[in-house]
């Protein structure tokens, strides 16, 4: 499929994009001042700290870019500064030595085309910055960077990838190389990758479901590719992604929800809006979207010190520094179900919530081939509810039945009612295995090593051919929003006398009152309610459900390797046993 055919079906739904030059020819001086200050401070920090001996080629080149950008920028305090010349030269020497004879670089992965592509992006940007710079060192540096890119070209035109986003990063890098060293093989390779189609759904969520990889890899790569003839429709995919990112972000700290991710950031590491800065700028300028302009202004107000790298983008593509359209607040109240990923987002004023049942353990409400499995590339986070109000954050509400070592409960379904009520449900079904039918029995007892049908363990028992008897525990959860917070009604059916543990993890930094300490830094809410205070905000949690034992293991898939799926923070437990019916309230006072 060539580029003309690739765009069929992607441009029809696109908003009308206007040329950047026609949109706003005036420079945005306020933005330029913000990113220049950030870049200057970033360079000062680098100059004050020698590079670590084990710095990767990618980190080395990014360090070089962070010095070179203010070096060529006339508004910078470092413009053509003598103190930057030697460090830049040393960093470039290090990168040249790290390149293999086949043109690739190794960063953990040996002779890696994707990791090489990440370096190419920085090289290409620096070459453009150096193109019009008149310092005596600039042209020689640009020539050396071009030589590195030329050596990398054949490897990227023939090499492979590991993850979905690598396709677009490698494609963008190939396009960059083709711009300085044109070759038909590069254009053919671009068409090969693009012919696979972009892995994005109607909500603008990429298949990896990761805000980190959207902001740092996929969106920037697609915007580079969109500059090529016939590929402008890629911008519409970025636009859709940014619209969803604003729904996934909370308004106080700009934290972007990542509980749905299939990548490393599903551990709920704090990811905020600033990595999307230049993407919001470009799409605000192209579409006139006032909320995108508002996101830019929010980032400049709240996260200005993190915007040093954006100066490179605004120098390389001066049109990105044009004045923005009139801005309006980027965050709006509402409730929305992202059905394909099992996520509900709700916002009311300063309060934001995520309600999640999107584990890859299930597909269409039934166990998938990945049921009860963990690993890179699978969404397996068991968090059911997250809640924000200013600096007071409930990192996660999780449910742990002590049922055959299955660990945390992950719902199979999620639904959003018109009144905002969210319903989740699922069932844990664990088999006991009966004798093999006569036809499959062997006198030598040599049966194949297979995984149990619930993927809890493996044995030489030919599990799939055995009849089973099943023990079942059904769980239904109804989460109801109100003006102060949420009410969670949790009910079980099926197996009786199963210990149930509700784990509530509160972001550190507050004061918890009214709970019984357990000695390991966690707490037990036995009856009544507790209070958690952060600054002027206070959250009431309760009531408890009795003095049942706290059993908070993550399941056999974790514990056999001495692992644990546990969020950082202050952990509070509510316990009971099945048949379990308990309403728990989280209310801001």
N, C-alpha and C positions, 0 to 999 in steps of 0.2 A: 504494500500500500504506500503510495507516495503522499507528499504533504497535502496536495490538493484534495485527495480522497479522505485523508485523516480528519480534515476539518469539517466534513459533512456531519451535521448533527450537533456540532459544538458551537457554531456561531449563531444559530437561529435564536437561541435563548439569551444571547449576550446583550447586555445593555449597550447603548450607543456610546462608543469611546470617541473622545475628541482628541485631536492632536495636541500634544503638550504645549507646543509653542503658541498655538492659537488660544489655548485655554488661559494662560497667565504668563505673559512675557516678563513680568516684573519679578525681581528676586525677592525671596523671603528672607529679609535681613535678620529677623529675630531667630529663625531656625538656624541660619548659618552661624550666628553668634553662639547658639547653644552647642552645636556639634563641634565647632572650632574649639571652644573652651574644654569640652570633654576630651577631644583628641589631644590637645596640648597637655592636659593633666595626665592622660594615658602615657604619652611619650616621656614625661618627666618621671613617672613611676618606673618605666622600663630602663631609663638611663641610670636610675638610682639602684637598680637591682641586676647583678650579673646573671646571664642566662644559666639555668641549671645544666649540669653536664649531660643529663639524660633527656633533654628536650627533644621532642619528636620533630621530624622534618616539617610537619604541618604547623606545629606550634612555633617552630623557628621562623618559618616564612611569615606567619601572621605577626610575629614580633617585628620582623623587618617592615611589613606593610604599615604597622602602627608608628614606626619612625619615619618612613618615607613619605607618608601622607602629609604630615605637618611640614616636612622638609620642603615640599614643592608648593605649599599653599601660602600665598603672599600674606594672608591675614594671620598666620600663625606666629606665635612668639619664637618658633623654631625654624622659621623660613630660612633655608640655606645655612642653617646653623652648623658651624664647624664641629660641634660636639657630636653630631649625628653621623658624620661621614664614616668614621672608622667602625662604629657599631654596625651600620648598614652593610659595609663591605665584609665584615666578619661573618655576619649572619648569612649573606649570600654565598660566601665561601663554604659554609657548613652545608647549605642546601645542595650546592653543586656536588660536594663529596658524597652526599647521601643518595644521589640518583644512581640506579643500577645501569649496567650497560644496555639493558633492554628498554631503558627510558622510564621505568617505573620507580616507585618508592615503596619502602616497607614501613608500615606503622602498625605493629602487631601482626597484621596480615602480611604475608611475604609477597613481594612483587605485585602489589595490589593496584589494579586499575582504578577502583573507586577512590582509594586514598590518594592516588596520584591526581585524580580529577579535582579533589578538594584543593590541592596545591595550585593547579592550573588556574582556578578562579582568582586566587590572589595575585598570581603572576600577571594575568591578563589585565586586571585592574591597575596594577602598578605600571605596566607598560603604557597604558593610556594616560596615566598621570604624568609620566615622564616625557610623553611625546612632545609637549610644548615647553617643557622646562629647559632653561638655558644654563643651568649649572654645569660645570665641566664634568662632573661625575655622572650626570643623568643619562646621556646617550650610551656610554659604555655599560651601565647597569641594565638599561633596557635591552641592549644587544645580548647580554648574557642570559637574561630572563627568556628572551625569544629562543635562544639556543636550547635551553632546558625544555621549553614547550615543544620545539620541533622534534627533539629526541623522544619525547613522550607520545607523540602523535600516533605512530604505528601501533604501539601497545594498546592505546585506548580504542583504536579502530578495529582491533581484533580480540581484545580481552573481555572477560566476563565480569559478572556482578554477584552480589550476595542477597541484596534486599530490594524491595520495590523502588525506594527513592534513589538507589544507585543508578538506575536507568536514566533518570532525568539529570542527575549530577554529571554522569559521564557524557551524556548528550550535550549538555551546556559546555562542558570542557572541550569536547570535540569541535563544537561551533566556534569556540574561542581560538582554537589552534587553526582551524580552517581559515579564519579571518587573517592570520599572519602568514600562513603557509598552505594555500589552497590545494586540495587534492580530491579527486572524485571519490576515493575510498572513504573519506570523512563524510561526505554528503550521503553516500550510500548507507553508511553505518547509522547516521542520524535517522534516516528513513526506516531502517530496520527496527530501531528502538521505538520510534514514535508510532509505527504501525501496530504495536501491541496495545495501543490505547492508554490513556491516562487513567490511573486507578483512583477515581474520585466518584463519590455518590452524589445524589441530587442535592444534599445538604452541604456539599463542599468538603466533606470529610474524606481524606485519603485512606487507602486500605490499611495503612499502619496505625491510623487513628491517633497519631502522636503530634501534639502541638510543637514539640521540640524539632522534630524532623520536618514538619510543615514550614516552620519559620526559618530554619537554618539551611534546609536543603531543597525541598520540593518547590515551594513558592519562588525563591530566588532563581532556581534553575528554569522554571517555566517562564518567568519574566524575561530571562535572557533569550530563551528560545523564541519567545513571542516577537522578538525584534527581527527575526528572519522572515523572508517573504513567504506568505501563505500560512503563517502560524500565529497570527494575531488572536485567534480564537482561544488560545491558551490563557489569555488574560482573564477570560470569563470564569475559568476554573479557580483562579487565584481570588477573583472577586467573591465568588461563592464561599470559598474557604474563609476569607476575612469577615464576611457577614456572620458566619457561624462562630468564629473566634470571639466576636463581640458578645455573643450569647454565652459563650463558655467562660468569659472573664467576669470577675466581680469588681465592683466599682471602687472599693477603698484602696486596695493594693494592686489591682490589675492582675490578680492571680488567675491563670488560665487552667481550667479543669483538664486533668490528664488521667483520671481514673479509668477512662475508656481505652487507654493506649495499649497497643500490642508490643511496644518497645520498652526500653529501660525506664522511661519516665512514668510507667504505670505504678511505680513505687511512690507516687504522689510528691515527688520533689517539687519545690516551688518554682514554677515557671510563670513569668509575667509577660506583659505586652511589649516590652521594649525591643525584642528581636524582630518584631513585625513592623518596626518603624518605617523603613523605606518602602515596604510593600504598601502600607496604608497611605504614604505620601503619593506614590505613583498612581494608585487606584483612585485616590481623591482627586488628583489632577485630571485623570483620564475620564472619570465618570461624573465628577461634580458632587459626589456623595458627601453630604454634610456630616454624617456620622463618622466616616473615614477621616475627614479633616478634624473632627473632634477627638478621634483616637490619637492623631498626631499631636494635637495640643495637650491632651492628657499625658502622654508619654513625656513630652518636653517639660511639663510641669512636675511630674512625679518621679521620673527616672532619667533626668537630664545627664547625670554623671556617667550613665552607661552607654551613651550615644557616640563615643569616640569613633567607632568603626564606621558609622554612617557618613562621616565626612568623606571617606574614600568614595562612596557611592555618589555623593552630591558633586564631587569634583569630576569624577569620571563621566557622569551624565548630568551636565549642568541644568538640564530641563527639570530634573527632580527638585531643584532648589527654587523653582518658580513659586510665587505666592499661591497659597491654597484658597479654595472656595470658602465661603462663610461656613463656620463650624457650628454644630449643635452637639449636645451631650451624646456620647457614644453608647451609653448604657440606658436601656429602657426596661420598665417593669413588664412582667408577663410570665407565661408558663408554656413550655414547649417540649414535646416528645420527639427525640431523635430515634425513631423506631429501629432503624437498621443496626444501631450500636447499643440499644437498650438503655438510653440515658434520657432522663427528664431534667430540665433546668428550670428553676423558678426564681424570680427576683421580685421583691417588694421593698422599695426604698433602699435602706442600707442592708437589708437581709437578703442573702443569696443562698440557694440550696442546689445540690446535685443529688439525684436519686437514681441509683444505678443497678441494672440487672443485665449487663451486656457481656457476660463471660462467654468465651469461645467453647466452654464445656457444652453449650446448648446451641442448637440451630432450629428455628421454627418451633421452639418450645420443647424439643426432644433432645436427648443426649446425642452429641455429635461424635465423630471419630476422635475428637480431642478431649472427651469427657474425662475428668479427674486427672488431667495431665498439666504439667507446668513446663515452661520453657520459653526461650526468646522467640518472639513472633506470635505468641498467644496472649490474648487478653484474659487474665485470670484473677484480677484484683477482686477480693470478696467484699469490698466496702459497699454498704447499702445506702448510706446517707452521709452527706457532708453539709456543713452549715457555716456560713460566714456572717458576721456583723462587725464591721470595722476590724479591730485587731483581735477580736474574740473568734476563734475558729474551732469548730468540731471537725477534727481531721477525718474521723470516720466512726460510723456505727456499724458493727459487724455482729453476726450471729454464729455461735459455735455449738452445735449439738454434739454431745459425746457419743457418737454413733459409728461404731466399727472403724474408728481412726480416719474418718472422712474429712475431718477438719471443718473449716468454715463452710457455712451454707452459701451457695450461689444460686439465686433464683433463675428459673428457666423462662419466666415470662414477666413482662411489665406492661401496665396499661395506665393511661392518664384519663381520668374522668373530667367532664366539663367543669365541675366545681373545684378542680385542682387536686382532688384526691388521687394518690398513686397506689396502685395495687401490684404487688409482686407475689409470685407463688412458685413452688417447686416441690420436688419429692426426692428424698434419698432412698434408693432401693438397692439393698445389698444382698447378694445371693449366697446361699449355701449350695455346694455342688454335690450332686447325687452320683451314684455309680454309672459308669459308661454303659450305654446300650451294648448288648452282646456283640453286635457286628463290629464294634470298634475296639474290643478288648484284645490285648496282646499277651501271649504267654510269657514273653521276656520282660514285660513291664516297662518297655522303652517307649514312653509317650513323648510327643514333642513338647519342647519348652514354649509355653505360651503365656501371654498376659491374661490375668483374670478379666472377666468381662466388664468389671467395674474399674479396671486398671489400678487396683490397690497394690498388687504384687504379681510376680511371675513364678511359675513352677512348671515342672515337667508333668503336666496333668491333662493336657489336651482340653482346656476349659470349654472351648466353644461347642464341643460335641456332647457336653454333659447336661442332663436335665438339672434344673435348679429349683430350690424353694427360696422365697424372697422375704426379707424383713423390710418393712417400709415405714418411713417417717415423712409425712406431708407437712409442709409449712406454708402458711399464708400470712402476708404482711400488708396491712393497710396503713398508709401514711397520709395524714390529713393536715393541711396547712391551716393556720389561723393567724390572727393579727400579731400574736406574740412569738410564734414559732411553729412547732409540729407536734402532733400526737401520733405515736406508733402503736398500732394494735397488732400484736404477734400471736398467732394461734397455730397449734400443731394438731395433727390427727395421726392415727396409726399407732406405731409402737409406743407403749407406755413405759414410764419410769426411766426416761432418758434425761440425763442432766443437760440443761440448757444454760448457756452463758452468753449474755449480751455484753459485748466489749465496746465501750465508748472511749475514744481517744481524743483528748483535748490538747490543742497546740500549747506548748510550753510557754510560760511567761505570766500565767495567772495564779490566782489563789483559790484553792478548792477547800470548801468548808462543809462539814456534816457527814463525811464518809469515814468508814473504818479502814485504817491503813493495814496493808497486808504484809509489810516488811520488805518487799522488793521494789518499793517505789510506786506500786499500784494501790488501788483502793476498791473497797467493796461497799456498794449501796444496798443495805439490808432492808431498811424500811424508810418511810418518809422521803424527803428530798434533800439534795445537796445544792450548793451554790458555787458557781465558778465565776470569778471576777477578773476582768482584764481592763485596766483603766476605768472608764466610766460605764462600761458595759458589764452586765451581769446576766448569767444564764442559770436558770433553775432546772434541775433534772430530777425526775422521780415519777412515781414512787418506786422504791425497791420491791422485790418480790420474794424476800425471805433469805435465810442464811444457807442456802444450798452451796455445794462446793464450787469453786471457780476452776473450770477446766477449759483452758484457753490454748490448747495445742492446735497447730496449723494443719495437721493431717499427716498420714504416713509418707506421702510424697515429699514432704519437707523433713520430717523428723528422722527418717532412716539415715539421712546425711547430716544430722545434727543441725538442721535448718529450722527457720521459723519465719512466718509472714506476719510481721508486727510493725505497726506504725510508730514512729517516734512521738513522744509526748507523754502526757499524764493519762494513765489508763484507769478507767472506772468500770467496775463490773456489776451487772445485775444478774442474778441467778435464779433458777427454778428447775422444775422437771416436768416432763410430759405426763399426762396431757396438760399443755401449757397455754394459758390465755392471759395475756398481760398487756395493759395499755401504759406506755411510757411517754411522758411529756417532756419536751425540751422547749422551754419558754424564756424569752428574754424579758427581764424584769425592768 
